[in-house]
């Protein structure tokens, strides 16, 4: 991906993961450019098919484009940062991310966003007033 496009992806995301909202400054691992639809599944390297993801979300998502909603068992698409409104699918309950919709719940589950270590990290950031999801 051309350098100017990489910079655009970072700026568009305001240097934070477009899934869990972790800011790069609060992570020891570098954020990555994620193909929303993986190259393996013929996803193009375009601005419309890329987003910024923290290393944990990107590794957990892998090439998945869908997941099972833990509440209904229904197979649903994962959250798409280019097509979906984050606030429609998610809300914060302290350091835990809660899914409003089947898409939100499946995304949280597949990306392991509420893993104990990740929740504890966010709790510490909140306590230190370093978590900014604005």
C-alpha positions in Angstrom: 0.0 0.0 0.0 1.4 3.4 -1.0 2.8 5.5 1.9 0.2 8.2 1.5 -2.6 5.7 1.7 -1.2 4.2 4.8 -1.1 7.7 6.4 -4.7 8.2 5.3 -5.8 5.0 7.0 -4.0 6.0 10.2 -5.5 9.5 10.2 -9.0 8.3 9.4 -8.8 6.0 12.4 -7.3 8.7 14.6 -4.5 6.3 15.5 -6.8 3.9 17.2 -8.1 0.4 16.4 -11.3 0.6 14.5 -12.6 -2.5 16.3 -11.8 -2.2 20.0 -10.7 1.5 19.9 -7.4 1.0 21.6 -5.1 3.9 20.8 -1.6 3.1 19.4 0.0 5.1 22.3 -1.6 2.7 24.8 -0.2 -0.4 23.1 3.2 -2.0 23.1 2.5 -3.8 19.8 2.2 -1.7 16.6 -1.2 -1.3 15.1 -1.6 -2.8 11.6 -3.5 -2.2 8.4 -6.2 -4.8 8.2 -7.9 -6.0 5.1 -11.6 -6.1 6.1 -12.2 -8.7 3.4 -8.9 -10.6 3.4 -6.7 -10.8 0.4 -7.1 -14.6 0.6 -10.8 -14.0 -0.2 -10.0 -11.6 -3.0 -10.2 -8.5 -0.9 -8.4 -5.6 -2.6 -5.9 -3.3 -1.0 -8.0 -0.2 -1.3 -9.0 2.5 1.1 -12.6 1.1 1.2 -11.3 -2.4 2.2 -8.7 -1.4 4.8 -8.9 -0.2 8.4 -6.5 0.2 11.3 -6.5 -2.6 13.8 -4.5 -3.3 16.9 -2.3 -6.4 16.8 -4.7 -8.4 19.0 -7.9 -7.6 17.0 -6.1 -8.2 13.7 -4.6 -11.5 14.8 -7.9 -12.7 16.2 -9.9 -11.7 13.2 -7.5 -13.3 10.7 -9.4 -14.0 7.5 -12.8 -14.3 9.1 -15.6 -12.2 7.6 -18.4 -13.8 9.8 -18.9 -15.3 13.2 -21.7 -16.8 15.3 -23.7 -14.5 17.6 -23.2 -16.0 21.1 -26.8 -15.0 22.0 -28.7 -16.6 19.0 -26.2 -18.9 17.4 -26.9 -17.2 14.1 -24.0 -16.8 11.6 -23.6 -13.1 10.9 -21.1 -10.8 9.2 -18.4 -9.2 11.4 -18.4 -5.4 12.0 -17.2 -3.6 8.9 -15.6 -0.2 9.8 -16.2 1.2 6.4 -19.9 0.3 6.2 -21.1 0.0 9.8 -21.6 2.7 12.4 -19.6 1.6 15.5 -22.1 3.1 18.0 -25.0 1.1 16.4 -23.3 -2.2 17.3 -21.2 -1.5 20.4 -21.2 0.4 23.7 -18.8 0.5 26.6 -19.7 -0.8 30.1 -16.6 0.4 31.9 -13.7 -1.6 30.4 -16.0 -4.2 28.8 -17.3 -3.8 25.3 -21.0 -4.8 24.9 -22.6 -5.7 21.6 -26.0 -4.1 20.8 -26.5 -6.3 17.8 -25.7 -9.8 16.5 -22.9 -8.2 14.4 -21.5 -6.5 17.5 -21.7 -9.6 19.7 -20.1 -11.9 17.0 -17.3 -9.4 16.4 -16.5 -9.1 20.2 -16.5 -12.9 20.3 -14.4 -13.6 17.2 -11.9 -10.8 18.0 -11.7 -11.8 21.7 -12.2 -8.2 22.7 -13.3 -9.0 26.2 -10.4 -11.4 27.0 -9.5 -11.0 30.7 -6.1 -9.4 29.9 -7.6 -6.9 27.4 -10.3 -5.9 29.9 -7.8 -5.5 32.6 -5.6 -3.3 30.4 -8.6 -1.1 29.6 -9.5 -1.0 33.3 -6.0 0.3 34.1 -6.1 2.8 31.3 -9.5 4.1 32.6 -8.2 4.3 36.2 -5.2 6.3 35.0 -7.5 8.5 32.8 -5.6 7.4 29.7 -8.5 5.7 27.9 -10.0 8.2 25.4 -12.7 6.8 23.2 -13.8 10.2 21.8 
